Amino acid sequence: MTDLRFEEVDGDVMVEDWQYVHNVIIPTDPLSLDDVRERVQRNHLEVAYLGDVPVGCSTVRPPTGDEAVATVIARVLADHRGQGFGKELYARGLAKARTLGAGVIETIVLASNTDGLRFALAQGFEEVERYVLPGDTVPFIHLRLP
């Protein structure tokens, strides 16, 4: 058993840790601390720590629309992949989405994050679309569980 622990984002240190992981994994769409603080107000954000070191983070966007679509995103820093941390983050996010009433689960992966895409596909997600944010060149991949 590892010293992996999960903390719901609360306070400036965790906001910074969540931002750090997000911005390393999604360098094409970096978030400011204020962006993260705003997201904490509307989404469920967690940081995964190995001891005191942040190794990953997750986002659960609450269900919306007639289908009650929730978005679950698990991110793990490259040096910590392949150890099951992503599976744990994803399982926690999926459980949270279900408790919030999700009927459909989606995720989003930056196309250059081949490890993340492989992980999402291994969890059963199927590609729905690709899109590029204004000013960017690397597409995001929108996936959905069937």
N, C-alpha and C positions, 0 to 999 in steps of 0.2 A: 504494500500500500504506500502511496506517495503522500506528500504533504500538500496535495492539491486542495485548494479551498476556493469557494465561490462567494463573492460579495456583491450584493446589490449596490449600484453606484450611489454613494451618499457622501458628500463632502468633497472639497477641492482636490485632495490627494487622489481619490478614486476617479474623479472627473479627468484629471491629468493622465492617470494610468489607462483609462478607457480610450482617451484621445490618442495616446501614444500608440497603442496596439492598432487602432483603426487607421491612423495615418501611415503607419508602416505598411500595412496590408493594402490600403487603398490610397496610394500616393497621388493618384490623379484627381482625387476629390478630398483634399485635406479639410478637416474640421477645426475651427477655432474652439477655445474653451467655452466661449459663449454659445456656440453651436451645440456643443455637447450638453451644456446646462439646459438649453431649450429642449433637447431630445429627452433628457431625464424627466421632464414634465409630462411628456406624452407617450413615452415608450418605457419598456422594462429593460434596463441595461445592467449587465453584470460584468465583473472582471474575474478571471480565473488567475489565482496566484499559486505558484509553487514556492512554498515558504513565503517569503516576502516579495518575490519577483513576479511581476505580471507576465503571464505567458499567453493569455488570450482574453477575448471579450465576446460578449454576445449582445444582440439586440432582438427584442420581441416587439413588433409593432402590433398593437391590439387589432382584433378583427373589425372589418368594416364591410359595408355593402350587404346585399341580399344573400350572398354566399358565405358571409362571415369570414372573409379572407384575412388571415394573419400572416405576417412575414417573420420568419425566424432566421437569423443570421448568426453563425458561429465563426469566429476568427481565431486562429492560433498562429503565433509567431513561428517563422520557419525553423528556428533552432529547436523548437519544442514539438514539432509535428511527428506523427508516427508513434505516439505514446498513449493514444486513447483520449487525449484532452479534448479534441474536437467532438468526439462521440459523446463525452460527458456534457460539454457545453450545449451541443445540439439536443440531447435528451432532456436537459433541464429547460431549454427554450421551448421545445415541443410540448412538454408538460405544462409550462406556463401558458402557452397559447391555447391549449385545450381547456385549462381552467378558466380562461377568459372567454370561452365559448366559440373558439375557432371551428369552422366547418371545413375550411380549405387552408392548406399550408403552402406558402411560397417562400422562396429565398432569392437572393441576388448575389452574383459573384462577378468580380472583375475578370474579364477574359484573360488577362495576363497572369492571373492567379491559377495556374494549372493544377496545383495541389488542391485548392479549394473547389475547383470545378470537378475534379475527380472524386473528391469527398462527397459533394452534393449528389453526383450521379450514383455513387455507391449507396447513398441513403434512399435511393429510389426516385429522386427528383428527375423531371423531364423538362427539357428546354422549351420555353414558350416564345421568347423573342430575345433579340439583341438590340441595344440602343446605345447611342453615344451622346454624352452630355455636351451641351454647347461649349465649344472651345477645346474639347478633348479629342483624342484619336483612338483611345482604347475603349472598346465597348464593354458595357455591363451585360451580363446574361441573366435574364429573368427566368426562373425555373419554378415548377409547381409539382407537388406530389399528386399522382393520379388518383 
